[in-house]
């Protein structure tokens, strides 16, 4: 019952504390202190903490206080959404989900070393090699789910969170933990990119939408060293920020630069300034560190130091060959992710954007084709990286409710969404 969940949580935390008290400190290693300047949501009364080992393989490496944000459902029996953010290096404790029914609860996670789990000091390379791994991040998530006790829940992973969600779902089954009602994966990673180039779809989709741009916009982009006063690097970051939403939406945004579409100069300038804001990404050294150790060893090792897999050059997007791999340096994809190796019985729903540039449709199709259990694939026409939460946001709560109830009415619910979706099941 919902009213008993806080008591269950307290009992679980007391049990964990009692267990820890019986473990000699010498066996647990040093405590890795958290940063003294964590984000504001980390002081929320919804934030819970449990003790976690820095390395499951060698517990003498130390331990740290792992935080996650939990809110119980407001209706007895309603599910809890377990949210697994992307990146790797993204956090979610600062953003309660708006794409689920209002009565649902949530468990929001930040990976170890990021967000509410940011450490006071970065680990040295020897510890980082053990600390920053999907297997450890997944183990933290499983521990959080176990702490909350038996209840209905849905795993939801986006982008890197789909790799993590696949790992978590298989780990839950392997450990005999009560399974989720469903596993929902959006912007799906099916396997590591090598030998494929991770930025290839950006180039392909840009070439697809370029011819549809207004003539004056295309001329400006193709002939000016700094189109609309924005440098090539700024244009690189703008397109890398916009295109995951959807290449179609990107083309619509750039149409606002045309004098034939937007006659008012002040309005066109406002569009330029809006684009310019996309060219200034927030710096997060903790997230960058986690990204390097996880992505470079499990997903792709071609990422440049500046995070620009592709760069803008006289109207085109081209592979950033000059700086390729500078982020990863001596790291390589030694433990490549392959969803086929992580099987589980819980029903899984793959949300795939037809025009997703970050995790191309072939990635989701690979995951669907190689999953041996009950699976449903939803391909959203013209959809981007967030084909459910963003492209179909007006109907996302209804879609999630359908999935949690067994998805018997999923197809008619999807028919009410803004974009057409193709549904396949096995």
N, C-alpha and C positions, 0 to 999 in steps of 0.2 A: 504494500500500500504506500501511496505517495507520502503520507504523513510520517511513515517510519523510515524513509530513506536517509534523512539526516542522522538518525540514530544508528542506522546500519553503517553509514560513513564513519561516524565517530568510533564505533566498535572496531571497524576495520583499521582505522588509524591507530587506535590503542593497541590492537593486536600486533600491528607492524612495529610500533614503538617497543612493545614488550619483547618482540623477537630481536630487534636491534640491540636492546639493552643486554641481552644474553650473549651477544656477539662481541668478543674482545675488540677494542679499538685497533689493536695491532693487526687484526685480520682484515679490517675494513679499510685500512689505509687512511690517509689524511682527508679531511673534508675540503672539497673544492668550493670556496666561498662564492656566493652570488654577488653580482654587481651592486653597489650601493645606490645606483641611479637607474633602477628599473622603470619601465613605462608605467604611467598612472594606473592602467587597468590591473596591474599586478597587486595593487593594494585593495582590490575589490573584495567584499565579503564572500563573493562566489569563488574566489581562488582557493584551491586546496593544494596541499603539498605532501609528497611522500618521499622517503629516502630511496635513492637509486645508486647502484654501483657505477663508477665511471667506466668500468669495463667488466662485462659479464665473464670474460675469459680469465681475468686476473683481478680479483677483488682487492688485492693489496694496492691497486693503483689509486684507490680513493673512492669517495662517494660524494653525492651532492643532493640538494633539495630540489626535487622536480615538481614544478607547478603546472596545474591545469585548471581551467575555469569550468565550474559545473553549476547548472541550474536544473532543478527537478521539473518534470512536467507539471502543468497546472491542472491537468485532468488525470485521474487515476487510470493507469493502463496505457497512457499515451507514450510514444517512443521517446528516446533520447537520441539526438543526433551527435555522433562522434565525428568531429571535423578534423581532417588531416590536410593542412595547407600545402601549397606548392613551394617552388623554389628549385632545389632544396635551399632552405634558409628563410622561407616565409613563416609568419606567425599568424595566429587567429584569435588570441585571447582579447584583442582589442576590438573585435568585430562580431558581436552576436548575430547569428544568421537571420536574414530576412526572407529566406526562400523556403521556410518550413511553416507548417501550420502553427498558429499562435499558441496552441496548447502543448506543443512538444517541449521537451527539455533539451539541453545541449551540454556537451562536454567538448570544450575548445582546447586544442593542444598547440603548444609551441615546441618545436624540436629542442633537444638539449643544446645549450649554448646560445640560444636565440630568444628574443622577447622576454618573457617572465623567467626564463632559464638562462639568461646571460650571465656568464661568469665574471668575477672580479678581475681575473687574469686569464689570458688565453693560454691553453695548455701548450707545452713544448711539442715538437714534432713527434716524439716517441709516444706521448700520451694521446695526441690528436689523432694519430693513426688508428688507435683503438676506440677513442671516444666518439669520433664522427663517422659512424657507419649506419646504414639503414637498419641493420639487424639490431643495433642498440636503440635507435629511435623507435623501432617497432616494439621492442621489449618494454620501453617506457610506457607506450600506449596501452599495451596489454595489461601492465601493472595498474594503470589508472582505471581501466575497465573493471579489473578484478576488485579494486578498492571500493568501487561503488556498489558492488554486490549484484545479484541477479536482477535483471530488469530487461524490458524490451529496448532494443537500440538498433540504430542503422549506422553503419560505417559510411562516411562520405569523404572521398579523396579527390583532390583536383590537381592536375599536372603531376609534379613529383609526388603529390599525395596519392596518386593512383598507384604508383610503384610501392609506396609505403602501405597503402590500403591493401593491396594484393598480399604483401608480406605479412601484415597484421592478421588478415583473415585466415591465412594458412597457419600462422603461429597460434592463433586462438584455438583452431581445430586440433593442432598437434598437441597442445597442452590441456585439452579437454575443458576449456572454458566455454561457458554458455555462448552459443553462436549468435551473431546478429540476425535480425529479421531479414536484412538485405545488405548488400554491398553496392554502393552507388559510386561509379568512377566517371569523372568528367575531365575531358582533355587528356586522353588516355595514353600512357606510356606502355607499350607492349614489350619492348626490349631495348637494350642499349643501342645507340646510333651506329657505332662503327659496324661495317665500313661506310654507311651512309653519312652524308654531311648534314649536321643538325640544322643548318640555315637554308637548306635547298628550297624548302617550301616558301620561305619569304621571297626568294628570287622569282620562283615560278608564279606565285600569286600576284606579285607586283607587275610582272610582265603581262599578266592577264587583264588587270584593271587599268593599266596605263593608257591603252588606246581609247578608253571611254572618258578620259578626263577632258575638260574644255580645252579648246585649241590654245588659248592664251596661257593657261596654266601649264600645259605641256611644253610650250615654247620656253616659258620662264624656267621650268625645271631642267630642260635639256640644254639650254644655252648660257645660263648665267652661273658664274662661279659660286655665288651665294644667293640662290633664289629667294626672293622676298626678304632679303636681308638676313637670312639664316644660313649659317655655315654648313658645309657638307657633313661635319660631325653632328651638328644639331639636327639636320635632316635624317641622319642615320638613326638617332635616338627617337625622333618623332615617329618615324615609320615602324621602328621596332616596338614602340609603345602602342601605336594605333592598330596595326594590322592584326594582332591577336584578338582584338574585339571582333573584327570581321573585315576582310578586304573590301567588301561592299560598303560597309560603314566608313572605312578609310576614304574610299573614292567620294562618298557623299560629303565628308568633311572637307576634302580638298577642293570640291566644287565651289565652296564658299570663298575661295581666293580669286575666282573669275569675275571680271568686271561685267560680263554678260549675265552672270547668275546673280551677282551682288553689286548693283550699280553704285551703292553708297560707299565712298572711300573709307569712312570711319568704321563701317561695319566690317569691311575687308581687313582693315588694320587690327580690329579686335580679334578676328580669326587668326591673324598672324601671331598676335600676342598669346592667344590661347594655345597655339601650336608650340610656341617657344617654351611655355611652362613644361611641356612634355619632355623637353630636351635637358632638363635639370633633375636627374634622378637623385633621390635621397641616398646618402651614404650610410652604410651599415656594416662596419668592419666585422662584426660578429657573424652576420649572415654571409658575408663574403667568404669568411674562413670556413664555415660549414659547407658552403657550396663547393669550394675548391676540393675539400677532402672527400665529399660524397660524390659529386658529379664527375670529377676527374677519374675516379676509380670504378664507378658503377654505370655511368651514362654516356659521357663523351669527354674526350681529352683534347678537343680542338678549340676550346673557348679562349678567346684573347683576354688579356689583362683588363681591357676596357669593356669587356662583356659584349662587344659588337661582333657577332659572327659574320654579319654582312654590313657593308658600308655603302653610302650613297655617293655616286660619282656621275656627274653630268646627266642626271635624270634616271640613271639605272641603279639597281642594287647589285653589288658584286661581292663575291666571297672575300673575306678579309684575310687573304693569304699571308700578307706581310707580318701580321701579328698572331697568326693562328697558333694556339697551344701555349701562349705565353703565360696564361693564368696557371696552367697545370704544371708547367716546367717538368720536373723529374717524375711526376705522377702519370700513370697510364691506367687504362681500363683493364684492371687485373681481375675484378669480380663483376663482369658484365651482368646487368639485370636481364632476366628472361622470364616473362610471366608464365611460360609453359612449365617452369620448374616449381611454381607455387600454386598448388591446387587446393581447393576447399569446396565444401558442399553447400554453403549458403548461397542463395540465388544472387547473381551479380548482374548489374545493369550498366552497360557501357554507353555513355553519352559522348558522341563523336560529332564534331563540327565538320561539315563537308569541306570547308575552306580553312580549317585550322592550320595556322602557319607554325605554331610552336610545337605541337604534337600532331603531326600530319595524320590524316585519316588512316593511312596504312598502319600506323602504330596501333590504333584501336582495333582495326580489323584483325591484326595479328593476335592481339590478346583474346578477342572473341573466338577466333578460329581455333586457338590452341587451349581454350579452357574446356575441361572435360566434364564439368557439372552443368547445372541449370544456368543459362545465360540469356540475356536479352541485349540486343544492340539497337540503339536509337541514333540514327544519322540525321542531323538537322541540316536542311538545305540552306546554303549560304551561311551556316553557323561558323563561329570562330572557336576560340580556345575555351570559352565558358558558354557552351551551347545551351545549357539549362539555366544556370543562375543569372546569366546576362541576356543572351539572345532570346530566351523564353521566360524572362523573369515574371511576366504577368500571370503565367499559369504554373510556375514552379511549385508553389505550395500544394496545389491540387495534384501535380505529378508525384510529389514526394508522398502525399497521403495515399495515393493509389498504390505506390510501390510498397509502402509499409503494410498495406492491407492485403497484399498478395498479387497486385497488379492485374486483377481480372478485368478492370475497366480502363487499363492504361491507354489503349489505342483511342477510344472515344475522348478521353481526357486530353491526349495530345492533339486531337483534332481541333480543340478549342484554342490552341496556342497560336501566336503570331506567325510562326514559320512552319512550313511543312516538315514532317519527320517520317522517315522510313523506319519501320520496326521489324526486326527479325528475332526469332527466338529459337532456342534449342534446349 
